[in-house]
């Protein structure tokens, strides 16, 4: 009897060790998978923050370039013209939220300034020396007397002989750019070449510097806070005590931004990934323990019955009592097992919901994809407007500025619609002209198509065709289809996109290209499915997924297939606008 009891004890211990090892393996695997998803979302957030910073700073760079040829900066030796130029520069600074806008001669002496620079001589500044060489100069630092963080841009102004006659200096306020960032975003900070935090959405980290060890940050004053770095798989995990608004255990990623001479870094809370891994490991351990308990109870029950049969004649009463107690115990165990199974199902439902929320958070990376084409159009119109101004054709320049304003307004509406899509909101369905939308999309993507030598053939109807939908989001669908078709035909000699509107039967718009076709038509509308090169900004695999949701929200349908003679064909079926729908 003692030997059997000792044997059962060892078997239970071995079983518990096996369950512990299995649960540990599940925890490790689940933790790495959760970190992988967290890393993808963090990369998208860091790319979005980096693009936002670069874009907002680029506005001031382009402002400096545009002002170099302005007539108000000519003949500043005259005090009257200098006073008028200062008033105009002050108006420019007020409208663009720049800290200062100034013009310096070839010696570095400030001739005119909107708000007054720190010094009247900028000859020793690196951005001025760069501009005097005929190139764009930039630098960053603290601006006296208020020690405000500033980013400096300098653009050379040339005379009629092509010689540098002076420099336009634009000073951007970094703090005002930070105030426009969302406060609920992960901790993001940008460090310069000296390892100092110069831009961040966590103001308590400003001016922290990176020590010689190359990792972590230390405050400008006081002792260094607690910091430990560990490598989990391919991910860098930081254990830090930097403040209440910085996660204690964080996934760390970084990205170099050579355009603004900064390095972007992000810290994303890794605690949810650990909780998810613990939940998975606990579920597996509970299942194994429940199964082992059932086997153990079955074994014990069989042993009890065998002993009872051996003494059946002499211990009938005791055997009956033992069987009753065993049955009660068994029912109790079954009830506990059913409760454990119910708890497991609830935990699995929570895991599914958590996965949905994680995928929805990753879709914010599509904003950079949706704004790429309008930004290219704005840049093209701005460059053309500059040339028109140089030629004295102000009416043409005014038309380009109007187009830029329309595109900026459209970009705002695109951002609003993408945000509404992420929150499961929808734009009000109304009457829109699909022909006008296609014309706008062709115009918007025209520069890209001409650059890639893509021939667009649009069988344009000569009358409006009214459908149910929204002009911004339907335009987004066809921009995605045209740009995807252009990407698919990259490297080919024959590049042609044909657009047809079929009014017979269901109203259908088809977009057909001469590319290699679709590898997996059944998966083309799934999120994150992409045939583009991994790592490029245009290859996130979200465009067609978003387009599918937009068309479905308008009561339509979108399909993708391969043409019999080669190329891909996307068909967008829309509902026509009926007169009684407006009532």
WONOR-V997176 format. One record per residue. N is the residue number from 1. PHI is phi in whole degrees, -180 to 180 (* if undefined). Layout:
N_PHI / N_PHI
This chain:
1_* / 2_-64 / 3_-66 / 4_-65 / 5_-64 / 6_-65 / 7_-67 / 8_-64 / 9_-62 / 10_-66 / 11_-65 / 12_-66 / 13_-63 / 14_-63 / 15_-64 / 16_-65 / 17_-65 / 18_-64 / 19_-64 / 20_-63 / 21_-64 / 22_-64 / 23_-63 / 24_-64 / 25_-63 / 26_-64 / 27_-61 / 28_-62 / 29_-64 / 30_-63 / 31_-66 / 32_-65 / 33_-65 / 34_-65 / 35_-66 / 36_-64 / 37_-64 / 38_-64 / 39_-67 / 40_-63 / 41_-67 / 42_-66 / 43_-61 / 44_-65 / 45_-64 / 46_-67 / 47_-64 / 48_-66 / 49_-65 / 50_-66 / 51_-64 / 52_-63 / 53_-64 / 54_-63 / 55_-66 / 56_-68 / 57_-73 / 58_-65 / 59_-59 / 60_-73 / 61_-64 / 62_-68 / 63_-61 / 64_-63 / 65_-67 / 66_-66 / 67_-78 / 68_-63 / 69_-100 / 70_-73 / 71_-62 / 72_-69 / 73_-98 / 74_-111 / 75_70 / 76_-78 / 77_-69 / 78_-79 / 79_-59 / 80_-66 / 81_-64 / 82_-65 / 83_-66 / 84_-65 / 85_-64 / 86_-63 / 87_-64 / 88_-69 / 89_-64 / 90_-64 / 91_-65 / 92_-63 / 93_-64 / 94_-66 / 95_-75 / 96_-102 / 97_63 / 98_-78 / 99_-66 / 100_-162 / 101_-134 / 102_-142 / 103_-130 / 104_-118 / 105_-81 / 106_-67 / 107_-89 / 108_92 / 109_-81 / 110_-76 / 111_-87 / 112_-151 / 113_-146 / 114_-70 / 115_-119 / 116_95 / 117_-76 / 118_-61 / 119_-138 / 120_-84 / 121_-129 / 122_-115 / 123_-64 / 124_-89 / 125_-77 / 126_-63 / 127_-69 / 128_-69 / 129_-63 / 130_-66 / 131_-66 / 132_-67 / 133_-86 / 134_91 / 135_-120 / 136_-77 / 137_-110 / 138_-151 / 139_-167 / 140_-141 / 141_169 / 142_-94 / 143_-107 / 144_-74 / 145_-89 / 146_-95 / 147_53 / 148_-88 / 149_-68 / 150_-140 / 151_-119 / 152_-103 / 153_-127 / 154_-131 / 155_-124 / 156_-76 / 157_-108 / 158_-104 / 159_-89 / 160_-65 / 161_-85 / 162_84 / 163_-96 / 164_-71 / 165_-104 / 166_170 / 167_-138 / 168_-92 / 169_-114 / 170_-117 / 171_-109 / 172_-96 / 173_-90 / 174_-67 / 175_-63 / 176_-67 / 177_-68 / 178_-65 / 179_-64 / 180_-83 / 181_-80 / 182_-68 / 183_-77 / 184_-88 / 185_-72 / 186_-63 / 187_-69 / 188_-126 / 189_-144 / 190_-121 / 191_-110 / 192_-93 / 193_-65 / 194_-87 / 195_79 / 196_-94 / 197_-74 / 198_-108 / 199_-134 / 200_-163 / 201_-97 / 202_-122 / 203_-65 / 204_-70 / 205_-95 / 206_-59 / 207_69 / 208_-67 / 209_-124 / 210_-89 / 211_-73 / 212_-64 / 213_-66 / 214_92 / 215_-129 / 216_77 / 217_-137 / 218_-128 / 219_-71 / 220_-66 / 221_-134 / 222_88 / 223_-72 / 224_-70 / 225_-73 / 226_-65 / 227_-151 / 228_-143 / 229_-115 / 230_-138 / 231_-102 / 232_-111 / 233_66 / 234_-99 / 235_-113 / 236_-97 / 237_-110 / 238_-107 / 239_-106 / 240_-135 / 241_-131 / 242_-104 / 243_147 / 244_-69 / 245_-103 / 246_-120 / 247_-62 / 248_-69 / 249_-114 / 250_-134 / 251_-84 / 252_-110 / 253_-132 / 254_-142 / 255_-150 / 256_-84 / 257_-121 / 258_-65 / 259_-64 / 260_-110 / 261_56 / 262_-134 / 263_-121 / 264_-87 / 265_-134 / 266_-135 / 267_-124 / 268_-113 / 269_-60 / 270_-95 / 271_-62 / 272_-60 / 273_-66 / 274_-67 / 275_-63 / 276_-64 / 277_-65 / 278_-63 / 279_-65 / 280_-65 / 281_-64 / 282_-65 / 283_-64 / 284_-65 / 285_-63 / 286_-64 / 287_-63 / 288_-64 / 289_-66 / 290_-65 / 291_-65 / 292_-65 / 293_-63 / 294_-63 / 295_-64 / 296_-65 / 297_-65 / 298_-64 / 299_-65 / 300_-64 / 301_-66 / 302_-64 / 303_-66 / 304_-64 / 305_-65 / 306_-67 / 307_-67 / 308_-67 / 309_-66 / 310_-68 / 311_-116 / 312_-59 / 313_-70 / 314_-93 / 315_-134 / 316_-64 / 317_-66 / 318_-65 / 319_-64 / 320_-63 / 321_-65 / 322_-64 / 323_-65 / 324_-63 / 325_-63 / 326_-66 / 327_-65 / 328_-61 / 329_-63 / 330_-65 / 331_-63 / 332_-63 / 333_-65 / 334_-64 / 335_-62 / 336_-65 / 337_-65 / 338_-64 / 339_-64 / 340_-64 / 341_-65 / 342_-64 / 343_-65 / 344_-65 / 345_-63 / 346_-63 / 347_-65 / 348_-64 / 349_-63 / 350_-63 / 351_-65 / 352_-62 / 353_-64 / 354_-63 / 355_-64 / 356_-64 / 357_-64 / 358_-65 / 359_-64 / 360_-65 / 361_-64 / 362_-70 / 363_-70 / 364_-65 / 365_-65 / 366_-68 / 367_-61 / 368_-62 / 369_-67 / 370_-75 / 371_-95 / 372_-63 / 373_-67 / 374_-60 / 375_-64 / 376_-65 / 377_-67 / 378_-60 / 379_-63 / 380_-64 / 381_-64 / 382_-66 / 383_-65 / 384_-64 / 385_-61 / 386_-62 / 387_-65 / 388_-63 / 389_-64 / 390_-64 / 391_-88 / 392_80 / 393_-97 / 394_-67 / 395_-67 / 396_-67 / 397_-63 / 398_-63 / 399_-63 / 400_-65 / 401_-65 / 402_-64 / 403_-66 / 404_-63 / 405_-63 / 406_-64 / 407_-67 / 408_-64 / 409_-62 / 410_-66 / 411_-62 / 412_-62 / 413_-68 / 414_-62 / 415_-63 / 416_-62 / 417_-70 / 418_-65 / 419_-66 / 420_-65 / 421_-64 / 422_-67 / 423_-93 / 424_63 / 425_-94 / 426_-141 / 427_-71 / 428_-63 / 429_-73 / 430_-147 / 431_-85 / 432_-131 / 433_-95 / 434_-67 / 435_-68 / 436_-65 / 437_-64 / 438_-65 / 439_-60 / 440_-64 / 441_-66 / 442_-64 / 443_-67 / 444_-65 / 445_-96 / 446_-62 / 447_-61 / 448_-64 / 449_-68 / 450_-67 / 451_-64 / 452_-92 / 453_58 / 454_-98 / 455_-93 / 456_-101 / 457_-114 / 458_-111 / 459_-78 / 460_-76 / 461_-67 / 462_-91 / 463_-147 / 464_-65 / 465_-124 / 466_-92 / 467_-132 / 468_-86 / 469_163 / 470_-135 / 471_-64 / 472_-69 / 473_-76 / 474_-66 / 475_-61 / 476_-62 / 477_-62 / 478_-75 / 479_-63 / 480_-61 / 481_-64 / 482_-68 / 483_-68 / 484_-64 / 485_-64 / 486_-64 / 487_-63 / 488_-67 / 489_-94 / 490_-62 / 491_90 / 492_-93 / 493_-82 / 494_-97 / 495_-122 / 496_-144 / 497_-122 / 498_-112 / 499_-118 / 500_-129 / 501_-117 / 502_-104 / 503_-98 / 504_-85 / 505_77 / 506_-63 / 507_-67 / 508_-134 / 509_-111 / 510_-111 / 511_-122 / 512_-124 / 513_-121 / 514_-107 / 515_-80 / 516_-77 / 517_95 / 518_-108 / 519_-68 / 520_-126 / 521_-60 / 522_-71 / 523_-110 / 524_-68 / 525_-99 / 526_-78 / 527_-60 / 528_70 / 529_-83 / 530_-151 / 531_-101 / 532_-83 / 533_-66 / 534_-68 / 535_106 / 536_-80 / 537_-68 / 538_-88 / 539_-105 / 540_-84 / 541_75 / 542_-108 / 543_-60 / 544_-70 / 545_-64 / 546_-65 / 547_-62 / 548_-61 / 549_-65 / 550_-65 / 551_-64 / 552_-62 / 553_-67 / 554_-95 / 555_82 / 556_-103 / 557_-150 / 558_-135 / 559_-134 / 560_-128 / 561_-152 / 562_-97 / 563_-74 / 564_-61 / 565_-98 / 566_105 / 567_93 / 568_-105 / 569_-128 / 570_-111 / 571_-112 / 572_-111 / 573_-96 / 574_-124 / 575_-90 / 576_-65 / 577_-83 / 578_-98 / 579_-62 / 580_-73 / 581_-70 / 582_-77 / 583_-74
